[in-house]
């Protein structure tokens, strides 16, 4: 998955909703979009906190794995 659609269709509409009450639908849309991307945020958090430097990650179904490639 990608975080870019989640940021564009989630946080951007949510921030637009701060302009006034007539944009309340954007707030609802933004909250739902951000919640649907929770798994992507969880993968990014795990990658930043658990992976050693130089490691690579790949996703398989609902799991993410990391490995350190051999230097050739």
VMD Tcl script that builds the backbone (N, CA, C; Angstrom):
set m [mol new atoms 216]
animate dup $m
set s [atomselect $m all]
$s set {name element resname resid chain x y z} {
  {N N UNK 1 A 0.828 -1.178 0.000}
  {CA C UNK 1 A 0.000 0.000 0.000}
  {C C UNK 1 A 0.878 1.249 0.000}
  {N N UNK 2 A 0.234 2.354 -0.179}
  {CA C UNK 2 A 0.956 3.612 -0.242}
  {C C UNK 2 A 0.317 4.615 0.715}
  {N N UNK 3 A 1.141 5.405 1.324}
  {CA C UNK 3 A 0.621 6.424 2.230}
  {C C UNK 3 A 0.189 7.697 1.516}
  {N N UNK 4 A 0.630 7.893 0.277}
  {CA C UNK 4 A 0.273 9.127 -0.431}
  {C C UNK 4 A -1.235 9.291 -0.604}
  {N N UNK 5 A -1.975 8.270 -1.081}
  {CA C UNK 5 A -3.433 8.457 -1.162}
  {C C UNK 5 A -4.069 8.714 0.203}
  {N N UNK 6 A -3.507 8.093 1.224}
  {CA C UNK 6 A -4.042 8.296 2.555}
  {C C UNK 6 A -3.817 9.725 3.026}
  {N N UNK 7 A -2.674 10.279 2.703}
  {CA C UNK 7 A -2.404 11.660 3.088}
  {C C UNK 7 A -3.257 12.642 2.291}
  {N N UNK 8 A -3.413 12.376 0.981}
  {CA C UNK 8 A -4.171 13.294 0.126}
  {C C UNK 8 A -5.662 13.225 0.428}
  {N N UNK 9 A -6.209 12.014 0.557}
  {CA C UNK 9 A -7.639 11.867 0.776}
  {C C UNK 9 A -8.021 11.787 2.252}
  {N N UNK 10 A -7.034 11.820 3.143}
  {CA C UNK 10 A -7.301 11.750 4.570}
  {C C UNK 10 A -6.995 13.054 5.290}
  {N N UNK 11 A -5.718 13.377 5.362}
  {CA C UNK 11 A -5.323 14.550 6.134}
  {C C UNK 11 A -5.684 15.866 5.450}
  {N N UNK 12 A -5.579 15.901 4.140}
  {CA C UNK 12 A -5.904 17.140 3.433}
  {C C UNK 12 A -7.372 17.533 3.594}
  {N N UNK 13 A -8.337 16.623 3.370}
  {CA C UNK 13 A -9.732 17.007 3.618}
  {C C UNK 13 A -10.007 17.329 5.094}
  {N N UNK 14 A -9.334 16.606 5.983}
  {CA C UNK 14 A -9.532 16.877 7.409}
  {C C UNK 14 A -9.053 18.290 7.755}
  {N N UNK 15 A -7.918 18.682 7.211}
  {CA C UNK 15 A -7.420 20.039 7.464}
  {C C UNK 15 A -8.311 21.092 6.813}
  {N N UNK 16 A -8.890 20.782 5.643}
  {CA C UNK 16 A -9.824 21.713 5.007}
  {C C UNK 16 A -11.075 21.927 5.855}
  {N N UNK 17 A -11.437 20.932 6.629}
  {CA C UNK 17 A -12.649 21.049 7.441}
  {C C UNK 17 A -12.495 22.078 8.554}
  {N N UNK 18 A -11.285 22.492 8.844}
  {CA C UNK 18 A -11.075 23.510 9.870}
  {C C UNK 18 A -11.491 24.897 9.395}
  {N N UNK 19 A -11.791 25.045 8.098}
  {CA C UNK 19 A -12.167 26.353 7.565}
  {C C UNK 19 A -13.572 26.778 7.982}
  {N N UNK 20 A -14.410 25.828 8.332}
  {CA C UNK 20 A -15.754 26.198 8.762}
  {C C UNK 20 A -16.672 25.002 8.841}
  {N N UNK 21 A -17.864 25.240 9.362}
  {CA C UNK 21 A -18.806 24.135 9.551}
  {C C UNK 21 A -19.414 23.648 8.241}
  {N N UNK 22 A -19.346 24.451 7.188}
  {CA C UNK 22 A -19.900 23.984 5.916}
  {C C UNK 22 A -19.023 22.901 5.283}
  {N N UNK 23 A -17.819 22.696 5.809}
  {CA C UNK 23 A -16.913 21.658 5.322}
  {C C UNK 23 A -16.895 20.436 6.237}
  {N N UNK 24 A -17.959 20.240 6.986}
  {CA C UNK 24 A -18.017 19.128 7.928}
  {C C UNK 24 A -17.923 17.775 7.232}
  {N N UNK 25 A -18.428 17.677 6.013}
  {CA C UNK 25 A -18.351 16.418 5.270}
  {C C UNK 25 A -16.895 16.046 4.970}
  {N N UNK 26 A -16.053 17.053 4.753}
  {CA C UNK 26 A -14.635 16.775 4.541}
  {C C UNK 26 A -13.990 16.178 5.789}
  {N N UNK 27 A -14.420 16.628 6.957}
  {CA C UNK 27 A -13.884 16.082 8.204}
  {C C UNK 27 A -14.233 14.607 8.330}
  {N N UNK 28 A -15.471 14.263 8.046}
  {CA C UNK 28 A -15.892 12.863 8.119}
  {C C UNK 28 A -15.125 12.022 7.108}
  {N N UNK 29 A -15.008 12.507 5.894}
  {CA C UNK 29 A -14.284 11.791 4.854}
  {C C UNK 29 A -12.815 11.601 5.255}
  {N N UNK 30 A -12.200 12.643 5.800}
  {CA C UNK 30 A -10.801 12.569 6.215}
  {C C UNK 30 A -10.570 11.577 7.337}
  {N N UNK 31 A -11.445 11.568 8.320}
  {CA C UNK 31 A -11.303 10.639 9.447}
  {C C UNK 31 A -11.434 9.195 8.974}
  {N N UNK 32 A -12.383 8.937 8.100}
  {CA C UNK 32 A -12.567 7.572 7.595}
  {C C UNK 32 A -11.352 7.148 6.767}
  {N N UNK 33 A -10.843 8.029 5.923}
  {CA C UNK 33 A -9.688 7.682 5.082}
  {C C UNK 33 A -8.443 7.421 5.922}
  {N N UNK 34 A -8.215 8.220 6.947}
  {CA C UNK 34 A -7.049 8.010 7.817}
  {C C UNK 34 A -7.187 6.688 8.570}
  {N N UNK 35 A -8.370 6.368 9.014}
  {CA C UNK 35 A -8.575 5.113 9.741}
  {C C UNK 35 A -8.347 3.899 8.838}
  {N N UNK 36 A -8.699 4.014 7.565}
  {CA C UNK 36 A -8.498 2.888 6.653}
  {C C UNK 36 A -7.019 2.661 6.349}
  {N N UNK 37 A -6.175 3.638 6.552}
  {CA C UNK 37 A -4.743 3.483 6.321}
  {C C UNK 37 A -3.951 3.168 7.568}
  {N N UNK 38 A -4.615 2.749 8.636}
  {CA C UNK 38 A -3.926 2.495 9.902}
  {C C UNK 38 A -2.863 1.408 9.762}
  {N N UNK 39 A -3.117 0.397 8.951}
  {CA C UNK 39 A -2.137 -0.672 8.757}
  {C C UNK 39 A -0.864 -0.169 8.108}
  {N N UNK 40 A -0.993 0.787 7.194}
  {CA C UNK 40 A 0.188 1.359 6.549}
  {C C UNK 40 A 1.027 2.155 7.552}
  {N N UNK 41 A 0.359 2.912 8.416}
  {CA C UNK 41 A 1.088 3.650 9.440}
  {C C UNK 41 A 1.779 2.699 10.407}
  {N N UNK 42 A 1.138 1.590 10.711}
  {CA C UNK 42 A 1.723 0.592 11.596}
  {C C UNK 42 A 2.976 -0.018 10.964}
  {N N UNK 43 A 2.936 -0.305 9.664}
  {CA C UNK 43 A 4.115 -0.837 8.977}
  {C C UNK 43 A 5.261 0.167 8.963}
  {N N UNK 44 A 4.957 1.424 8.750}
  {CA C UNK 44 A 5.999 2.452 8.762}
  {C C UNK 44 A 6.604 2.579 10.158}
  {N N UNK 45 A 5.772 2.541 11.186}
  {CA C UNK 45 A 6.273 2.617 12.563}
  {C C UNK 45 A 7.203 1.448 12.860}
  {N N UNK 46 A 6.800 0.232 12.481}
  {CA C UNK 46 A 7.654 -0.932 12.704}
  {C C UNK 46 A 8.952 -0.837 11.922}
  {N N UNK 47 A 8.888 -0.340 10.702}
  {CA C UNK 47 A 10.097 -0.204 9.899}
  {C C UNK 47 A 11.068 0.787 10.533}
  {N N UNK 48 A 10.558 1.873 11.056}
  {CA C UNK 48 A 11.433 2.881 11.653}
  {C C UNK 48 A 12.007 2.454 12.994}
  {N N UNK 49 A 11.281 1.651 13.752}
  {CA C UNK 49 A 11.726 1.303 15.101}
  {C C UNK 49 A 12.411 -0.049 15.207}
  {N N UNK 50 A 12.153 -0.977 14.297}
  {CA C UNK 50 A 12.668 -2.333 14.456}
  {C C UNK 50 A 13.731 -2.731 13.444}
  {N N UNK 51 A 13.747 -2.112 12.291}
  {CA C UNK 51 A 14.675 -2.538 11.243}
  {C C UNK 51 A 16.056 -1.939 11.467}
  {N N UNK 52 A 17.107 -2.763 11.350}
  {CA C UNK 52 A 18.456 -2.210 11.443}
  {C C UNK 52 A 18.805 -1.407 10.189}
  {N N UNK 53 A 19.819 -0.590 10.295}
  {CA C UNK 53 A 20.229 0.245 9.163}
  {C C UNK 53 A 20.704 -0.635 8.011}
  {N N UNK 54 A 20.268 -0.320 6.802}
  {CA C UNK 54 A 20.646 -1.060 5.619}
  {C C UNK 54 A 19.753 -2.255 5.316}
  {N N UNK 55 A 18.781 -2.509 6.162}
  {CA C UNK 55 A 17.877 -3.640 5.935}
  {C C UNK 55 A 16.826 -3.257 4.895}
  {N N UNK 56 A 16.291 -4.283 4.258}
  {CA C UNK 56 A 15.211 -4.088 3.280}
  {C C UNK 56 A 13.976 -4.802 3.786}
  {N N UNK 57 A 12.833 -4.288 3.415}
  {CA C UNK 57 A 11.586 -4.879 3.864}
  {C C UNK 57 A 10.740 -5.297 2.667}
  {N N UNK 58 A 9.922 -6.294 2.860}
  {CA C UNK 58 A 8.932 -6.669 1.861}
  {C C UNK 58 A 7.671 -7.118 2.566}
  {N N UNK 59 A 6.559 -6.940 1.893}
  {CA C UNK 59 A 5.255 -7.294 2.437}
  {C C UNK 59 A 4.755 -8.556 1.762}
  {N N UNK 60 A 4.225 -9.460 2.549}
  {CA C UNK 60 A 3.594 -10.661 2.024}
  {C C UNK 60 A 2.271 -10.826 2.742}
  {N N UNK 61 A 1.189 -10.710 2.003}
  {CA C UNK 61 A -0.172 -10.749 2.525}
  {C C UNK 61 A -0.316 -9.697 3.613}
  {N N UNK 62 A -0.562 -10.060 4.844}
  {CA C UNK 62 A -0.761 -9.074 5.912}
  {C C UNK 62 A 0.467 -8.919 6.801}
  {N N UNK 63 A 1.602 -9.467 6.409}
  {CA C UNK 63 A 2.809 -9.430 7.231}
  {C C UNK 63 A 3.914 -8.687 6.500}
  {N N UNK 64 A 4.803 -8.100 7.264}
  {CA C UNK 64 A 5.984 -7.474 6.689}
  {C C UNK 64 A 7.216 -8.151 7.269}
  {N N UNK 65 A 8.219 -8.342 6.415}
  {CA C UNK 65 A 9.451 -9.002 6.798}
  {C C UNK 65 A 10.616 -8.122 6.395}
  {N N UNK 66 A 11.707 -8.209 7.117}
  {CA C UNK 66 A 12.896 -7.469 6.737}
  {C C UNK 66 A 14.084 -8.427 6.706}
  {N N UNK 67 A 15.068 -8.073 5.907}
  {CA C UNK 67 A 16.294 -8.843 5.811}
  {C C UNK 67 A 17.445 -7.895 5.485}
  {N N UNK 68 A 18.657 -8.356 5.778}
  {CA C UNK 68 A 19.846 -7.582 5.461}
  {C C UNK 68 A 20.500 -8.250 4.262}
  {N N UNK 69 A 20.569 -7.560 3.121}
  {CA C UNK 69 A 21.161 -8.177 1.925}
  {C C UNK 69 A 22.662 -8.378 2.101}
  {N N UNK 70 A 23.174 -9.421 1.463}
  {CA C UNK 70 A 24.594 -9.701 1.500}
  {C C UNK 70 A 25.329 -8.725 0.590}
  {N N UNK 71 A 26.491 -8.309 1.019}
  {CA C UNK 71 A 27.316 -7.415 0.190}
  {C C UNK 71 A 28.059 -8.242 -0.830}
  {N N UNK 72 A 27.990 -7.826 -2.098}
  {CA C UNK 72 A 28.682 -8.545 -3.160}
  {C C UNK 72 A 29.756 -7.698 -3.773}
}
mol reanalyze $m
mol bondsrecalc $m
mol representation Tube
mol addrep $m
